[in-house]
Amino acid sequence: ASGTYTFTPNAGECATTTTFTVTVNPNIAPNFGFGTTLSVCNGGTVPALPTTSDNNITGTWSPSTVSNTASGTYTFTPTAGQCATTQTFTVTVNPVLTPTFSFGTSASICIGSTVPALPTTSTNGITGTWSPSTVSNTASGTYTFTPAAGACAVTTTYTVQVNQIPVVTVPGNIIVNDGAIVPATVFTTTPASGVSISWTNSNTAIGLAASGTGNLPQFTATNTGNTDITATITVSTRNNGCVGTPVSYLSLIHI
């Protein structure tokens, strides 16, 4: 506390009283526009550390530069002779996260299948918005999740491939000679590409040896008996896991 102190000489001395005045100045805490704490994302913007505070206290910082990749505490020490206290500035650097969701980052579904709702909070606690906001089960698309402002997170996408359930068109009853090659062009499918075909037949005396390349390979008809054989051929289709309705037709193979 400030005060005045009076010296009074002892009686009988040829001396006058004198005073001693003490002014006690308060210790001022340096203040800075960025405050005393900061939380940033890894790689984010951090302030420079000025050597003069906002309330005109000069001094030095240790360390002298703020890192945007590692958390740390920075101490400001006032220049000697000033009535000021040291000040600290604590920076917390948070990792940049990738939002995760229970349905992953991609899906391949059959048209009309059940699709997930798009939550506004990821499984690792990041909030944000989706665009588009609803998943279609009739058209392929990519959905983008954008974290809310201030979140230490990157955007992420969810890609959905919608596959058609294949439809195969087979010829009417056909007659082929034993050993003849039945070309792939006897079948047509929707969609026209990406569809695999397999055959089964009701008569084991008929062989169906697939050959060739592409989505619709040809097959060779064989007859292990000595008479003409009629069999029901069933054609099955698959398009990226989407199974079409099997279609059957009759085939007569000559010996």
N, C-alpha and C positions, 0 to 999 in steps of 0.2 A: 504494500500500500504506500502511496505517496505520503510525505509528511515533512515537518520542520522540527529540527532538534536544536534546543537552546543551551549554550554553555554559560553557566553562571560562575564567575570567579569566587573563591572563598573570601570571606569577610577580612578586611584589612589589607587586601591586595589592591595595588593601584592598577586596576584593569576593569574593562567594561565587558558586559555580556556580548556574546556573538551567536549567530545562528548558522545552522547547516540544513539546507533544504534538499530533499531527495524526491525526484519525480520517477515513479515506477511506471514504465510503459507496458501495456499488455502485449503478450506474445501473440502475433497474428498467424493464423493458418493460411498458407498460400492456397489460392483457389485457381482452378483452371476450367475452361469452358467444357472440357470433356469429362469433368467430374472426377470421382475417385475410383470408379470401377467401369469396366467395359466388357461386354460379351460379344464376340464376333465369330463368324464362320471362318474355317481354315481358308487362308488366301484372301480374306476380306480386307476392307480399308481400315487402317489404323491411323491415329493422329501423330503428327510430329510433336516432339516434346520441347516447348519453348523455354528459354533461360530466364524469362521474366513472367511472373504470374499475372493473372488478371488484376490483382490488387497491388501490383508494382513491387513485388518482392523478387529480387534477383537471386540466382543460385544455379546449381548444376544437378543433372539427373544421372542416376546410375541404375541400370544401364542407360545409355543415352539415346537408344533407338528402340522403338517398340517392334516386336516380332509379330507377324500375322500367321505364324505356323506353330508357335508353341506358347503355352500359357506362361505368365510371369508377373512379377511385382517390380515396379520401378519407383525409386526413392528420389525425391527432390530435397536437396540440402541447401538451405539459404546461405548466402554469402555471409562471412563473419561480420559481426557488428550490427546486424539487423535483429530487431525483436520479432522473430518469426520461428515457427516450429517446422520440423521436417514434415513432408507430406508424401504419401504413397499413392500409387496408381496401379491397380490390379487389373490385368487383362486375362480373360478366360477365352481360349481359342477352342471352339467346338468343331468336331469332325463333320465333314459334309457327307450326309447319308443318302443312300438310294432307297426310296420307298419300296416296300415289299408288300405283296398281297397274296392271300391264300391260293388264288387261282393262277399264280405264276405270271409269266410275261407273254405267253402265247397259248392258243388253243386251236384245235382242228375239230370241227363239229359237223354233224349232218344237218342239213337244212331243217328248220323247225324244232331243233333240239333245245333243251333248257340252257340258258346262258346266265352267268352270274350278274347280280346287281353290282354297281361300282360304288364302293364305300368312299366317304370323304375323309376317312382316317385310315392310314396304312397299318399293317400289323406291327410295324415298329414305331407307331405313334406320331406319324407325320400327317398333318391335315392339309387339305388342298381341294382342288376341283378337277373334274374330268371333262374332256371335250373330244367327241360328243359325250353326253352324260349317260346314255343308255346304250347297251350292247344290242345289236341287231342279230336275230337268228335266221335272217333270210339273205343277208349280203355280207361279204367279207369286209373288214375294215380295221383301222388302227385307232386306238383310243389313247389319248395323252393325259397323264396326270401331272398337274402343275402345283407344286407345293405353295402354301400360303406365304405371303410376303414375310420376310424375316426368318423363315425356317432354313436351317442349314441342311438343305437337301436339293437334289437335282430332279429334273423332270424324268419321268419314265413312261414307257408305252406298253400297251397290251394289244397284241395283234390276234385277231380272230379270223380264221379261214373257214368259210361256210362252204361245205361240199354238197353238191347235188346227190340225191339218191338216184343211182343209175337206173335207166330204163333201157332194156334191150329189145330190139325187134328181130325176130327170127323168121326165116322163110316158111312157106307152107310145106306140106309134105314133099320131100325130095327123094329122088332115086339116083344112086351112084353105083358105079361098078366097083367090085372088090379091088382094093389097092388104089382107088382114085383119090386124088387130093381135093378136099373140099376147101375152097379159098375163103379167106377171112371176109371177103366182101359179101358173103351170105348174111352176115350180121351187121346191124347198125345199132349204135348206142347213143344215148343222150346222158351226159355230155359226150361230145365226139372224141375227146381225148382223156387220158388219165384213168380209163376204166380197164380193169382186168377181167378176163372171162375164164370160166372153167366149165367142164362138161361132165355129166354123168349119163349113163344109159341103162335101160332096163334089161338089156340082153348082153350077157358077158361074152357071147360069141362075136360081138362087134368091138373092135378096138378103136380107140380115138387117140391117136398119137399126135400130140401137138408139135408143130414145128414153125420155123419162121420167127420174125421179131415184131415188135410193136405191141400195141394194146389188144389187137385182135389177130392172134396167130392162126394160121391155117391148120387143118388136121387131116390125117390120112385115115381113110376108112378101110378096115380089114375084116374079112369073113373067114372064120376058122372052120366053118361047116361046109357042107356040100349042097346046100339049098339056099334059096333066097331067104333073107332074114329081115324081119321088120322089128324095129325097136323104137322106144320112146326116148328121145334125147332131151335132157333137161339142161338148159343153159343158165348158169349163175353169174352174177356180176358184182363187182366191188369197186368202190371209188373212195380211196383214202379212208377206209374203214366203214363206209356207208354201203350197206348191202342192199341190192335191189331184189325185187320179187322174182324168183326163178320162173323161167318160161320154158314150156315143153313143146316139142313137135315130133312128128313121125318121120322115120327115115327107113327106106328100103334099100338094102345092099344086095346087088346081084353077085352070084358066084362067078 
